Amino acid sequence: MPKLFIDTERLRDLNSGLGQVCLNLGHELVQQCASQSASWELTFLVPPGQSGIFGGARSGVPVGYVEASWLRKFYIPGRYDVWHCLHQDSTYLPRAGQGKLLLTIHDLNFLNRSDYSDAKKARKRQDLQRRVDQATALTTISNATSDDVRANLRVDTKPLTVIYNGVATDPFQAPTEPDAEELKPLAQQPYFLFVGVIHPKKNVHTLLPLLEAFPDYRLVLAGPDDHPYARHIYEQAENLGVLNRLVMPGAVSENDKLWLYAHCEAFLFPSLSEGFGLPAVEAMRFGKPVFLSTLTSLPEIGGKEAYYFQDFEPESMAKVLHDGLHDFGQNTLRQERQLRRASEFTWTKAAEAFWILYQKLVGN
């Protein structure tokens, strides 16, 4: 019976993108395991206290668990046919002869970070190169990331497959009201929404002048805001005189995120660097007009159904937003196409593609 080890340690932060990847892909892999041509034994690396999260023997699939700890970074018992690291920064790697490593790379965004010195970028690239050298096969979550990997790392003849992330958000499960008290007044006020970490690479300061062009709207920036960039956002909003229409609730629960998607007028995502762009697809699932930058993976993910900021000049962005809102409201066919595109990104498809890779690795 082939043995598969899957690193889902990032379940420790379910409000993060990686946490949701681990949760949803893990469940889907277990569900599909029984339909594989050969029986597999699955072992998940999980945070302390999370053993059993993906089921057990009663599911009809042999599922085991190893709980993460500082010691496990040096030693994880057992030998596996395939060892899958679901992200490139994992510190839990197989020892020599312990299993063929499948490494999923989400992005090389660190190369574009202005707050990283050249020396720090070089160290991070070398560290990732060591993981790539150890891997038997690689996957990325977009063609844009695949191109970055080939341009900046030595891949040689290693198989590199693009497998898109899935989207698990369900508009029909959106709550009737948010948990956070500060969000409840938004039910009576139109607002534009951004979801993601408040960081310079997200470029959200370019959205503030839009509040001048749209005086009846608020702007909600939902995501972790402990970076100094968040203070810059507050200061710029105050200078523009729009601070009273800026809402920054910090990291929000999954429940509140769904509510925000369901009630926003449009989703704005002027990011400078994305490996995939999961929030954009989530907003599309809710039937909201989506406005993206033209950079990295976003045109690949948004396709022809999204609207794009061609630059970040306030007048240009305001025109794109104004025209896009009007077009979306009048063009029901565009709305339908957007929903169809969003439905292409499923965890069922992602898991099916990974099972094909696992089978190939065992066959080899």
Legacy VTK file of the C-alpha trace (Angstrom):
# vtk DataFile Version 3.0
C-alpha trace
ASCII
DATASET POLYDATA
POINTS 364 float
0.000 0.000 0.000
1.609 3.338 -1.057
2.132 5.828 1.734
1.492 9.556 1.327
2.657 12.199 3.820
1.025 15.634 3.548
2.282 18.707 5.397
-0.806 20.623 6.556
0.876 22.293 9.538
-0.409 25.692 8.390
-3.829 24.675 9.677
-2.648 26.599 12.744
-3.937 29.752 11.037
-7.261 29.003 9.383
-7.852 32.675 8.597
-4.860 32.672 6.261
-4.801 31.596 2.634
-2.410 28.738 3.369
-4.590 27.581 6.239
-7.571 27.330 3.907
-5.473 25.507 1.290
-4.459 22.894 3.868
-7.995 22.482 5.179
-9.849 22.191 1.889
-7.271 20.229 -0.075
-6.781 17.816 2.826
-10.480 17.031 3.038
-10.753 16.593 -0.724
-7.704 14.286 -0.913
-9.209 12.011 1.726
-12.566 11.998 -0.030
-10.986 11.007 -3.343
-8.543 8.507 -1.862
-11.039 5.640 -1.870
-11.564 6.004 -5.619
-7.886 5.572 -6.506
-6.823 2.466 -8.423
-4.524 1.455 -5.549
-5.219 1.751 -1.828
-3.219 4.491 -0.140
-2.281 5.198 3.448
-2.392 8.916 4.289
-0.502 10.671 7.077
-1.080 14.357 7.804
1.255 16.691 9.645
-1.076 18.880 11.711
-0.776 21.487 14.485
-1.011 20.268 18.087
-4.539 19.190 18.964
-5.675 18.813 15.338
-5.308 15.035 15.015
-8.483 13.630 13.483
-9.423 16.756 11.516
-9.510 14.809 8.232
-11.236 11.731 9.627
-9.914 8.281 10.365
-10.583 4.602 9.857
-14.372 5.075 9.850
-14.046 7.043 6.597
-12.842 3.876 4.885
-9.424 5.456 4.276
-6.376 4.755 6.477
-5.556 8.200 7.882
-2.820 8.866 10.400
-1.537 12.025 12.061
1.740 13.498 13.248
1.449 16.611 15.401
3.952 19.370 14.659
6.508 20.478 17.235
10.031 21.866 17.275
11.330 18.296 17.556
9.423 17.196 14.462
11.414 19.716 12.425
14.372 17.409 12.943
12.724 14.010 13.011
9.422 12.630 11.713
9.184 8.851 11.981
8.321 6.531 9.137
9.053 6.121 5.468
6.709 7.375 2.765
6.453 6.903 -0.971
5.459 10.564 -1.523
5.993 13.520 0.810
3.956 16.568 -0.212
4.865 20.003 1.146
1.872 22.231 0.411
3.987 25.410 0.453
7.594 26.263 -0.274
8.515 27.648 3.153
7.828 24.498 5.149
10.457 23.583 7.714
9.270 19.959 7.782
11.174 18.113 5.081
11.927 14.430 4.480
15.310 12.995 5.308
17.320 11.184 2.660
15.468 8.052 1.577
12.318 8.957 3.521
10.191 9.715 0.457
9.986 11.517 -2.857
9.354 15.203 -2.216
6.584 17.004 -4.102
6.993 20.730 -3.460
4.193 23.226 -4.150
5.441 26.779 -4.765
2.876 29.533 -4.305
4.927 32.559 -5.311
8.310 34.224 -5.396
6.907 37.487 -4.071
9.911 38.023 -1.835
11.926 38.989 -4.917
9.705 42.055 -5.405
9.641 43.264 -1.801
11.127 46.722 -1.430
11.558 46.185 2.320
13.957 43.252 1.713
17.645 43.917 1.089
19.368 42.256 -1.843
21.235 40.072 0.636
17.999 38.884 2.261
16.449 38.128 -1.126
19.546 36.146 -2.068
19.364 34.111 1.158
15.693 33.328 0.636
16.336 32.327 -2.963
19.174 30.005 -1.906
16.978 28.452 0.772
14.206 27.798 -1.733
16.713 26.472 -4.271
17.809 23.833 -1.725
14.193 22.666 -1.429
13.828 22.605 -5.204
17.038 20.566 -5.490
15.665 18.063 -2.969
12.288 17.765 -4.700
11.463 15.066 -7.225
8.640 17.151 -8.735
7.235 20.668 -8.407
3.840 22.289 -8.704
2.858 25.947 -8.820
-0.537 27.581 -8.384
-0.444 29.642 -11.586
1.414 29.930 -14.866
2.757 33.280 -13.691
4.418 31.596 -10.703
5.678 28.811 -12.965
7.349 31.406 -15.187
8.916 33.074 -12.133
10.244 29.745 -10.884
11.843 28.898 -14.225
13.341 32.387 -14.508
14.792 32.581 -10.999
15.529 29.007 -9.904
17.350 26.002 -11.373
14.610 23.530 -12.185
16.605 21.409 -14.656
14.473 18.501 -15.871
12.222 18.252 -12.825
8.520 17.946 -13.741
6.721 21.228 -13.023
2.926 21.205 -13.129
0.485 24.082 -12.712
-2.419 23.161 -10.411
-4.737 26.020 -9.556
-6.049 26.479 -6.043
-9.693 25.785 -5.433
-12.258 28.103 -3.896
-14.478 26.834 -1.104
-16.538 29.928 -0.353
-20.251 29.351 -0.820
-22.470 32.423 -1.357
-25.451 30.476 -0.035
-23.693 30.063 3.321
-23.133 33.788 3.816
-24.402 34.879 7.251
-27.215 37.377 7.662
-25.039 39.649 9.784
-21.373 39.871 10.803
-19.989 38.880 14.189
-17.847 42.012 14.578
-19.845 44.971 15.878
-17.806 47.476 13.867
-18.938 45.849 10.611
-22.693 45.895 11.289
-23.231 49.557 10.228
-21.971 48.601 6.763
-25.272 46.836 6.127
-26.778 50.303 5.574
-23.889 51.863 3.637
-22.428 51.014 0.201
-18.780 50.041 0.332
-15.893 48.786 -1.758
-13.965 45.810 -0.373
-10.374 44.607 -0.260
-9.421 41.347 1.482
-5.793 40.508 2.222
-2.836 41.409 4.391
-2.262 45.176 4.692
1.217 45.251 3.194
2.993 47.452 0.611
2.858 44.663 -1.984
-0.947 44.875 -1.895
-0.782 48.521 -3.022
-4.021 49.446 -1.237
-3.014 53.069 -0.629
-3.916 53.651 -4.289
-7.560 52.980 -3.392
-7.896 55.898 -0.984
-8.319 58.621 -3.652
-11.290 56.647 -4.982
-13.208 57.761 -1.891
-12.909 61.325 -3.182
-14.370 60.277 -6.541
-17.128 58.211 -4.878
-18.255 60.299 -1.893
-21.206 58.025 -1.039
-19.029 54.948 -0.523
-16.885 53.526 2.217
-13.722 51.458 1.731
-13.190 48.298 3.777
-9.639 46.931 3.981
-10.040 43.576 5.739
-6.915 41.700 6.742
-3.980 41.548 9.165
-2.784 45.110 9.730
0.255 44.823 11.993
2.686 46.048 9.293
3.819 49.717 9.520
2.169 50.197 6.121
-1.200 50.171 7.908
-0.212 53.336 9.791
0.715 54.906 6.461
-2.783 54.091 5.174
-4.384 55.838 8.162
-2.180 58.900 7.729
-2.863 59.180 4.006
-6.616 58.786 4.566
-6.497 61.568 7.160
-4.562 63.836 4.776
-7.160 63.226 2.063
-10.022 63.886 4.479
-11.559 60.421 3.991
-10.563 58.732 7.255
-14.182 58.689 8.437
-15.090 56.478 5.464
-12.182 54.040 5.837
-12.857 50.793 7.727
-9.896 48.597 8.733
-11.164 45.791 10.983
-7.913 43.804 10.914
-8.020 40.055 10.337
-11.634 38.919 10.098
-13.244 35.562 10.759
-14.354 33.331 7.900
-17.942 34.204 8.822
-17.317 37.949 8.580
-15.340 37.567 5.358
-18.307 35.859 3.714
-20.622 38.606 4.949
-18.330 41.295 3.556
-18.233 39.619 0.145
-22.005 39.237 0.104
-22.730 42.906 0.824
-19.983 44.843 -0.977
-20.641 46.831 -4.152
-17.345 45.796 -5.764
-14.081 44.065 -4.931
-10.873 46.067 -5.484
-7.495 44.323 -5.649
-4.652 46.531 -6.989
-1.959 44.077 -5.844
1.578 44.307 -7.183
2.449 40.648 -6.713
0.240 37.549 -6.449
0.894 33.850 -6.837
-2.794 33.187 -7.457
-5.177 35.830 -6.082
-7.675 33.777 -4.097
-9.755 36.734 -2.771
-10.487 37.818 -6.343
-12.012 34.448 -7.187
-13.929 34.396 -3.906
-15.500 37.750 -4.776
-16.341 36.483 -8.261
-18.157 33.544 -6.677
-20.398 36.074 -4.952
-21.256 37.700 -8.261
-19.436 40.937 -7.460
-17.616 43.060 -10.042
-13.895 42.561 -9.545
-11.239 45.191 -10.287
-7.645 43.973 -10.464
-4.171 45.132 -11.364
-2.650 43.796 -14.573
0.349 42.346 -12.727
1.654 38.806 -12.144
-1.068 36.129 -11.954
-4.145 38.359 -11.746
-5.015 38.594 -15.480
-4.576 34.814 -15.685
-7.013 34.276 -12.832
-9.507 37.050 -13.542
-9.598 36.427 -17.290
-11.777 38.573 -19.530
-14.499 38.752 -16.904
-12.626 41.032 -14.483
-11.937 44.752 -14.895
-8.351 45.997 -14.793
-6.559 49.083 -13.513
-4.100 49.855 -16.315
-2.142 52.146 -13.996
-2.496 53.547 -10.492
-3.191 57.198 -11.270
-6.276 58.323 -9.299
-8.169 59.671 -12.313
-7.524 56.551 -14.362
-8.539 54.213 -11.537
-11.699 56.194 -10.868
-12.692 55.988 -14.542
-12.086 52.216 -14.665
-14.192 51.769 -11.530
-16.993 54.068 -12.727
-17.200 52.484 -16.183
-16.894 48.956 -14.818
-19.689 49.412 -12.291
-21.962 50.737 -15.015
-21.065 47.933 -17.419
-21.521 45.215 -14.819
-24.904 46.550 -13.829
-26.097 46.577 -17.437
-24.390 43.426 -18.759
-26.036 40.314 -17.337
-24.059 38.097 -19.733
-20.810 39.353 -18.210
-22.080 38.519 -14.761
-22.961 34.989 -15.891
-19.542 34.517 -17.534
-17.824 35.675 -14.356
-19.705 33.137 -12.252
-18.803 30.380 -14.713
-15.140 31.353 -14.583
-15.101 31.383 -10.799
-16.662 27.912 -10.772
-13.647 26.547 -12.688
-11.448 26.834 -9.595
-12.478 23.909 -7.386
-10.714 21.768 -4.813
-12.157 18.721 -6.553
-10.148 19.544 -9.685
-7.052 20.381 -7.645
-7.161 17.101 -5.707
-7.734 15.090 -8.889
-4.630 16.669 -10.423
-2.551 15.937 -7.314
-3.658 12.307 -7.254
-2.430 11.945 -10.827
0.959 13.280 -9.730
1.108 11.014 -6.689
0.393 7.984 -8.865
3.121 9.007 -11.331
5.650 9.472 -8.545
4.902 6.035 -7.139
5.058 4.557 -10.634
8.451 6.096 -11.174
LINES 1 365
364 0 1 2 3 4 5 6 7 8 9 10 11 12 13 14 15 16 17 18 19 20 21 22 23 24 25 26 27 28 29 30 31 32 33 34 35 36 37 38 39 40 41 42 43 44 45 46 47 48 49 50 51 52 53 54 55 56 57 58 59 60 61 62 63 64 65 66 67 68 69 70 71 72 73 74 75 76 77 78 79 80 81 82 83 84 85 86 87 88 89 90 91 92 93 94 95 96 97 98 99 100 101 102 103 104 105 106 107 108 109 110 111 112 113 114 115 116 117 118 119 120 121 122 123 124 125 126 127 128 129 130 131 132 133 134 135 136 137 138 139 140 141 142 143 144 145 146 147 148 149 150 151 152 153 154 155 156 157 158 159 160 161 162 163 164 165 166 167 168 169 170 171 172 173 174 175 176 177 178 179 180 181 182 183 184 185 186 187 188 189 190 191 192 193 194 195 196 197 198 199 200 201 202 203 204 205 206 207 208 209 210 211 212 213 214 215 216 217 218 219 220 221 222 223 224 225 226 227 228 229 230 231 232 233 234 235 236 237 238 239 240 241 242 243 244 245 246 247 248 249 250 251 252 253 254 255 256 257 258 259 260 261 262 263 264 265 266 267 268 269 270 271 272 273 274 275 276 277 278 279 280 281 282 283 284 285 286 287 288 289 290 291 292 293 294 295 296 297 298 299 300 301 302 303 304 305 306 307 308 309 310 311 312 313 314 315 316 317 318 319 320 321 322 323 324 325 326 327 328 329 330 331 332 333 334 335 336 337 338 339 340 341 342 343 344 345 346 347 348 349 350 351 352 353 354 355 356 357 358 359 360 361 362 363
